[in-house]
Amino acid sequence: MHSKDKRASQPCGGVVQGLNGTIESPGFPHGYPNYANCTWIIVTGERNRIQLSFHTFALEEDFDIVSIYDGQPQPGNLKMR
């Protein structure tokens, strides 16, 4: 007998373009669903800088990870975990 995992059903992630933007998890400002796997891509002009500011931030220890890459998600591009 096989059982199905109950995974997050709300969409999570996307592309942010332009001079500024906001990234929020599903359900914000309340908790996010279990097994949420969100990938956000931030696109800007070649000579522009990206500044990330975390105003409200909560992770479940030993379960949640935030990784920031400069470019494709490859080990050599990892900037922060």
C-alpha positions as CSV (number, residue, x, y, z in Angstrom):
1,M,0.0,0.0,0.0
2,H,1.3,3.4,-0.9
3,S,0.5,6.7,0.8
4,K,0.7,10.1,-0.6
5,D,2.7,12.8,1.1
6,K,0.6,15.9,2.0
7,R,2.6,18.6,0.4
8,A,2.0,22.4,0.2
9,S,-0.7,23.1,-2.2
10,Q,-0.4,26.9,-2.4
11,P,1.9,28.2,-5.1
12,C,5.2,29.5,-3.7
13,G,7.9,31.4,-5.6
14,G,8.1,33.3,-8.8
15,V,10.0,36.1,-10.5
16,V,10.5,39.6,-9.1
17,Q,11.5,42.3,-11.7
18,G,11.9,46.0,-11.5
19,L,13.4,48.6,-9.2
20,N,11.9,47.1,-6.0
21,G,9.6,44.3,-4.9
22,T,8.3,42.3,-2.0
23,I,8.6,38.5,-1.4
24,E,6.2,36.8,1.0
25,S,5.6,33.2,1.9
26,P,2.2,31.7,1.4
27,G,-0.1,32.6,4.2
28,F,1.9,35.6,5.4
29,P,1.7,37.1,8.0
30,H,0.6,33.8,9.4
31,G,2.5,30.5,9.2
32,Y,3.4,28.9,5.9
33,P,2.3,25.4,5.0
34,N,4.4,22.3,5.8
35,Y,6.7,21.2,3.0
36,A,6.7,24.6,1.3
37,N,9.5,24.8,-1.2
38,C,9.8,28.3,-2.5
39,T,12.2,29.5,-5.2
40,W,12.3,33.2,-6.0
41,I,14.3,34.7,-8.9
42,I,15.2,38.3,-8.7
43,V,16.0,39.9,-12.0
44,T,17.6,43.3,-12.5
45,G,19.8,45.2,-15.0
46,E,23.4,44.1,-15.3
47,R,24.8,47.1,-13.5
48,N,22.1,47.3,-10.8
49,R,22.6,46.0,-7.2
50,I,20.1,43.9,-5.3
51,Q,19.6,44.6,-1.6
52,L,17.7,42.1,0.5
53,S,16.1,43.4,3.7
54,F,14.3,40.9,6.0
55,H,11.6,42.6,8.0
56,T,9.8,39.6,9.4
57,F,11.6,36.3,9.4
58,A,11.0,33.0,11.2
59,L,12.3,29.5,10.4
60,E,11.7,26.2,12.1
61,E,15.1,25.0,13.4
62,D,16.5,21.9,11.7
63,F,13.8,22.0,9.0
64,D,13.9,25.3,7.2
65,I,16.7,26.7,5.1
66,V,17.1,30.0,3.2
67,S,19.8,30.0,0.5
68,I,20.9,33.0,-1.6
69,Y,22.7,32.5,-4.9
70,D,24.3,34.9,-7.3
71,G,23.2,33.2,-10.6
72,Q,22.0,29.6,-11.0
73,P,21.6,27.5,-7.8
74,Q,25.0,25.8,-7.9
75,P,27.5,25.4,-5.1
76,G,29.9,28.0,-6.6
77,N,27.2,30.6,-6.7
78,L,26.1,30.2,-3.1
79,K,26.4,33.5,-1.2
80,M,24.6,32.8,2.0
81,R,22.8,29.9,3.7
